[in-house]
Amino acid sequence: MEDKITKEKLERYFKVSETAFKLVKKKVIKGKEKEAKEVIEMAGNYISDAKHFEKKGDFVNAFAALNYAHGWIDSGVRLEIFDVDDSRFFTVR
């Protein structure tokens, strides 16, 4: 069992979350712009926090912030705020 947040693991999670973030920003469902703005802002803030923690060498909090960011993104997908269907990055219906 892997019980450490390694630099490699953190890099993988950054790649997944940042890719998902870029995808949803381009796929806002018409009429859901207000909700999308809030989700995008919150996810962006958590990604920014993750980068801050990574720079400090705090991989645990960086990993946690990335998980919060991705949770915001994924909830926006589930609530049909974004029109995406790539199961590699999102929990899709």
C-alpha positions as protocol buffer text, in pm:
chain_id: "A"
residue {
  index: 1
  type: MET
  ca { x: 0 y: 0 z: 0 }
}
residue {
  index: 2
  type: GLU
  ca { x: 133 y: 340 z: -95 }
}
residue {
  index: 3
  type: ASP
  ca { x: 101 y: 570 z: 205 }
}
residue {
  index: 4
  type: LYS
  ca { x: 311 y: 862 z: 88 }
}
residue {
  index: 5
  type: ILE
  ca { x: 243 y: 1149 z: -148 }
}
residue {
  index: 6
  type: THR
  ca { x: 545 y: 1136 z: -378 }
}
residue {
  index: 7
  type: LYS
  ca { x: 644 y: 1407 z: -622 }
}
residue {
  index: 8
  type: GLU
  ca { x: 552 y: 1170 z: -906 }
}
residue {
  index: 9
  type: LYS
  ca { x: 206 y: 1102 z: -764 }
}
residue {
  index: 10
  type: LEU
  ca { x: 147 y: 1473 z: -712 }
}
residue {
  index: 11
  type: GLU
  ca { x: 256 y: 1544 z: -1070 }
}
residue {
  index: 12
  type: ARG
  ca { x: 4 y: 1284 z: -1199 }
}
residue {
  index: 13
  type: TYR
  ca { x: -276 y: 1445 z: -1001 }
}
residue {
  index: 14
  type: PHE
  ca { x: -178 y: 1794 z: -1119 }
}
residue {
  index: 15
  type: LYS
  ca { x: -190 y: 1671 z: -1479 }
}
residue {
  index: 16
  type: VAL
  ca { x: -535 y: 1513 z: -1438 }
}
residue {
  index: 17
  type: SER
  ca { x: -690 y: 1805 z: -1249 }
}
residue {
  index: 18
  type: GLU
  ca { x: -541 y: 2074 z: -1471 }
}
residue {
  index: 19
  type: THR
  ca { x: -653 y: 1889 z: -1785 }
}
residue {
  index: 20
  type: ALA
  ca { x: -1005 y: 1851 z: -1646 }
}
residue {
  index: 21
  type: PHE
  ca { x: -1004 y: 2219 z: -1549 }
}
residue {
  index: 22
  type: LYS
  ca { x: -907 y: 2328 z: -1901 }
}
residue {
  index: 23
  type: LEU
  ca { x: -1173 y: 2103 z: -2055 }
}
residue {
  index: 24
  type: VAL
  ca { x: -1464 y: 2232 z: -1847 }
}
residue {
  index: 25
  type: LYS
  ca { x: -1372 y: 2595 z: -1904 }
}
residue {
  index: 26
  type: LYS
  ca { x: -1441 y: 2539 z: -2276 }
}
residue {
  index: 27
  type: LYS
  ca { x: -1763 y: 2339 z: -2227 }
}
residue {
  index: 28
  type: VAL
  ca { x: -2002 y: 2555 z: -2025 }
}
residue {
  index: 29
  type: ILE
  ca { x: -2365 y: 2469 z: -2095 }
}
residue {
  index: 30
  type: LYS
  ca { x: -2564 y: 2766 z: -2222 }
}
residue {
  index: 31
  type: GLY
  ca { x: -2768 y: 2918 z: -1941 }
}
residue {
  index: 32
  type: LYS
  ca { x: -2531 y: 2782 z: -1674 }
}
residue {
  index: 33
  type: GLU
  ca { x: -2266 y: 3053 z: -1700 }
}
residue {
  index: 34
  type: LYS
  ca { x: -2324 y: 3186 z: -1347 }
}
residue {
  index: 35
  type: GLU
  ca { x: -2286 y: 2842 z: -1190 }
}
residue {
  index: 36
  type: ALA
  ca { x: -1987 y: 2763 z: -1411 }
}
residue {
  index: 37
  type: LYS
  ca { x: -1812 y: 3083 z: -1305 }
}
residue {
  index: 38
  type: GLU
  ca { x: -1840 y: 2984 z: -939 }
}
residue {
  index: 39
  type: VAL
  ca { x: -1717 y: 2628 z: -998 }
}
residue {
  index: 40
  type: ILE
  ca { x: -1429 y: 2746 z: -1216 }
}
residue {
  index: 41
  type: GLU
  ca { x: -1328 y: 3010 z: -963 }
}
residue {
  index: 42
  type: MET
  ca { x: -1330 y: 2767 z: -671 }
}
residue {
  index: 43
  type: ALA
  ca { x: -1145 y: 2495 z: -863 }
}
residue {
  index: 44
  type: GLY
  ca { x: -891 y: 2751 z: -984 }
}
residue {
  index: 45
  type: ASN
  ca { x: -834 y: 2873 z: -628 }
}
residue {
  index: 46
  type: TYR
  ca { x: -771 y: 2519 z: -505 }
}
residue {
  index: 47
  type: ILE
  ca { x: -530 y: 2448 z: -793 }
}
residue {
  index: 48
  type: SER
  ca { x: -348 y: 2769 z: -704 }
}
residue {
  index: 49
  type: ASP
  ca { x: -335 y: 2657 z: -340 }
}
residue {
  index: 50
  type: ALA
  ca { x: -197 y: 2320 z: -450 }
}
residue {
  index: 51
  type: LYS
  ca { x: 85 y: 2493 z: -638 }
}
residue {
  index: 52
  type: HIS
  ca { x: 162 y: 2706 z: -333 }
}
residue {
  index: 53
  type: PHE
  ca { x: 181 y: 2401 z: -107 }
}
residue {
  index: 54
  type: GLU
  ca { x: 392 y: 2211 z: -361 }
}
residue {
  index: 55
  type: LYS
  ca { x: 646 y: 2496 z: -372 }
}
residue {
  index: 56
  type: LYS
  ca { x: 671 y: 2478 z: 7 }
}
residue {
  index: 57
  type: GLY
  ca { x: 733 y: 2102 z: -15 }
}
residue {
  index: 58
  type: ASP
  ca { x: 400 y: 2031 z: 154 }
}
residue {
  index: 59
  type: PHE
  ca { x: 283 y: 1749 z: -73 }
}
residue {
  index: 60
  type: VAL
  ca { x: 6 y: 1634 z: 160 }
}
residue {
  index: 61
  type: ASN
  ca { x: -177 y: 1967 z: 153 }
}
residue {
  index: 62
  type: ALA
  ca { x: -103 y: 2009 z: -218 }
}
residue {
  index: 63
  type: PHE
  ca { x: -263 y: 1670 z: -282 }
}
residue {
  index: 64
  type: ALA
  ca { x: -562 y: 1762 z: -63 }
}
residue {
  index: 65
  type: ALA
  ca { x: -610 y: 2091 z: -249 }
}
residue {
  index: 66
  type: LEU
  ca { x: -603 y: 1909 z: -583 }
}
residue {
  index: 67
  type: ASN
  ca { x: -867 y: 1669 z: -461 }
}
residue {
  index: 68
  type: TYR
  ca { x: -1089 y: 1960 z: -357 }
}
residue {
  index: 69
  type: ALA
  ca { x: -1034 y: 2124 z: -697 }
}
residue {
  index: 70
  type: HIS
  ca { x: -1126 y: 1808 z: -881 }
}
residue {
  index: 71
  type: GLY
  ca { x: -1427 y: 1759 z: -657 }
}
residue {
  index: 72
  type: TRP
  ca { x: -1557 y: 2103 z: -758 }
}
residue {
  index: 73
  type: ILE
  ca { x: -1495 y: 2025 z: -1125 }
}
residue {
  index: 74
  type: ASP
  ca { x: -1658 y: 1684 z: -1107 }
}
residue {
  index: 75
  type: SER
  ca { x: -1961 y: 1817 z: -921 }
}
residue {
  index: 76
  type: GLY
  ca { x: -2009 y: 2076 z: -1196 }
}
residue {
  index: 77
  type: VAL
  ca { x: -2008 y: 1795 z: -1450 }
}
residue {
  index: 78
  type: ARG
  ca { x: -2257 y: 1587 z: -1249 }
}
residue {
  index: 79
  type: LEU
  ca { x: -2484 y: 1891 z: -1208 }
}
residue {
  index: 80
  type: GLU
  ca { x: -2474 y: 1936 z: -1587 }
}
residue {
  index: 81
  type: ILE
  ca { x: -2305 y: 2275 z: -1577 }
}
residue {
  index: 82
  type: PHE
  ca { x: -2040 y: 2152 z: -1820 }
}
residue {
  index: 83
  type: ASP
  ca { x: -2088 y: 1942 z: -2131 }
}
residue {
  index: 84
  type: VAL
  ca { x: -1809 y: 1685 z: -2106 }
}
residue {
  index: 85
  type: ASP
  ca { x: -1815 y: 1307 z: -2125 }
}
residue {
  index: 86
  type: ASP
  ca { x: -1457 y: 1189 z: -2087 }
}
residue {
  index: 87
  type: SER
  ca { x: -1462 y: 924 z: -1814 }
}
residue {
  index: 88
  type: ARG
  ca { x: -1082 y: 951 z: -1775 }
}
residue {
  index: 89
  type: PHE
  ca { x: -1133 y: 1287 z: -1605 }
}
residue {
  index: 90
  type: PHE
  ca { x: -1494 y: 1301 z: -1487 }
}
residue {
  index: 91
  type: THR
  ca { x: -1766 y: 1095 z: -1325 }
}
residue {
  index: 92
  type: VAL
  ca { x: -2007 y: 1092 z: -1619 }
}
residue {
  index: 93
  type: ARG
  ca { x: -2359 y: 961 z: -1641 }
}
